[in-house]
Amino acid sequence: MIVYLLACTDVEKGSPAANPDTHVLVVGAGMAGLTAARVLHDAGVSVTVIEARDRIGGRTWTADVGPAKVDLGAAWLHGVNGNPVADFADANGLSYEEENFRWSTLYDEASDTQLGDSGWEQIEDAYDSFENALPRLKANLGDTDVMAARSRWLSDEGYVGTEARLAMFAVDQWMVELEYAGPVDQVGLEEFWEERELSGGEHLPTGGYVGVVDALAEGLDIALERPVTEVRAEADGVELVAGGERFVGTHTIVTVPVGVLRAGSISFSPGLSADRLAALDRLDMGNLEKVVLVWDRKWWDGNIEFVAAENSGRFPEFYDLTELAGAPTLAGLYGGRFSREVQAGWSDEEIVADVLDVLGAATGETPPSPSYSTVTHWTTDPYTQGSYVYLPAGASSDDLAALAEPEGERVLFAGEATEPAYYGNVHAAVMSGIREAQRLGVESIDVPGWEEW
Ligand SMILES: Cc1cc2nc3c(=O)[nH]c(=O)nc-3n(C[C@H](O)[C@H](O)[C@H](O)COP(=O)(O)OP(=O)(O)OC[C@H]3O[C@@H](n4cnc5c(N)ncnc54)[C@H](O)[C@@H]3O)c2cc1C
């Protein structure tokens, strides 16, 4: 009784969280689901997390690639001021380090040359120039895709030859396909570059995201390897079918990615609202993917950027993770159009072989065979179906707001794509988990680091 009274001090009187009969079923043990579960659990609410995979963390996944520990999903904290991930880490004895990657190699495939410092300057100038031109391009072109705006800007600026290739690289790769992850000819112009950013600089969690994930999950009731296929809401509760098993509760918080909702692999009864279905139809998942290669010895110099002819996006960026991962490691990132092509049919062996080809061209050395390699497949993974949400032409952040709306009183939603200002990030997922715990009545949060949220 005393325990219950103490717990009640944190929750709104008369809310679901204040009712001792409340049992919340959280679908998905990614950052949004773990956050919602952690906040509710620490406010004294009974919670079960139901996860499809045999691991927690979702799109945060610190894996062993041979001796190297590497984040195969999210790696960065994009800004630490006002970031609930940083606040949680600070309060729970977890550290993160300022990112200090420095670009070294810049290779232009079309001219088969190293471009050096002047190439970097041209890329940075083009980046700034496109950023400055955006308001004018938006006013003139209206609701179209970023590629249309980039083409207009290229001809307005009169870029030609290598300069034009570098300008295309700055926009298509740096600003769009490695950032929003969607194809540049589909990412919408209207709200492009307008989502909110956190200040404080780019950081990397020490030892990877696994530290944060494990600390969040500590003590929670989590059922693994239970893919939810049915969510039924009745007048007095909810029933979920997951991996052939029935779970009964009073409320559910569904945190699965937009790709999973769009695929229709979970059936909802009653059916999803017309607003949510229309929003899901307009939205899409980007396709950022990683290739991680580990060697016995470091054979290259610094980071590598690759400017392909026609700007195809063929493995455009590599980070040297040797210090962070504890072994000689390069992580390649690619997204957008090229990623869709690769993920549609290349084998892992073909991907690694092509990456080695790119690295050989960019460095002028023949790379030795890696001792270990891992290739991600977020795009075809049934529990993600892409990397993170982006706004295609015709969609808007109102669609993300529509995804945050509950369906009736018992079926709630969280996840990065339900956070209209910060979508696509780990902090968006965490913010959405906090939001839904608050919706159920948690008033003052007991989780160390989140007392002020
Ligand atoms: C390659 C890559 C790089 C990224 N880099 C960064 C970065 O550097 N910094 C950053 O801030 N963000 C980054 N992100 C984005 C970030 O990872 C996500 O925004 C965030 O982790 C999403 O969390 P979530 O809880 O919303 O979704 P998820 O992590 O996807 O969690 C949803 C969970 O639901 C589970 N699930 C799915 N279907 C079912 C089902 N039917 N039944 C039960 N469970 C189900 C999934 O397995 C998953 O565990 C990156 C993402 C990718 C893919």
The ligand as an ORCA input file, in Angstrom:
! r2SCAN-3c Opt
* xyz 0 1
  C      21.920      2.910    -40.662
  C      21.272      3.879    -39.711
  C      22.018      4.919    -39.180
  C      21.433      5.818    -38.295
  N      22.200      6.779    -37.723
  C      21.685      7.561    -36.753
  C      22.540      8.383    -35.972
  O      23.749      8.383    -36.162
  N      21.974      9.154    -34.985
  C      20.624      9.146    -34.743
  O      20.160      9.890    -33.862
  N      19.793      8.323    -35.444
  C      20.305      7.522    -36.418
  N      19.500      6.626    -37.068
  C      18.049      6.633    -36.772
  C      17.731      5.941    -35.429
  O      18.384      4.707    -35.378
  C      16.227      5.740    -35.306
  O      15.552      6.972    -35.525
  C      15.799      5.232    -33.931
  O      16.684      4.260    -33.413
  C      14.393      4.669    -34.045
  O      13.939      4.188    -32.814
  P      12.432      3.652    -32.713
  O      12.255      3.145    -31.352
  O      11.513      4.693    -33.225
  O      12.350      2.468    -33.781
  P      13.109      1.053    -33.792
  O      14.457      1.189    -33.226
  O      12.994      0.534    -35.170
  O      12.255      0.187    -32.790
  C      11.086     -0.485    -33.194
  C      11.146     -1.902    -32.666
  O       9.948     -2.571    -33.064
  C      10.297     -3.893    -33.410
  N       9.246     -4.418    -34.272
  C       9.021     -4.176    -35.584
  N       7.943     -4.849    -35.998
  C       7.468     -5.517    -34.932
  C       6.359     -6.379    -34.720
  N       5.524     -6.711    -35.699
  N       6.173     -6.908    -33.481
  C       7.018     -6.595    -32.453
  N       8.077     -5.784    -32.602
  C       8.288     -5.246    -33.823
  C      11.632     -3.759    -34.088
  O      12.329     -4.982    -34.119
  C      12.317     -2.707    -33.222
  O      13.035     -3.285    -32.159
  C      20.056      5.698    -37.950
  C      19.303      4.633    -38.473
  C      19.903      3.730    -39.345
  C      19.099      2.586    -39.864
*
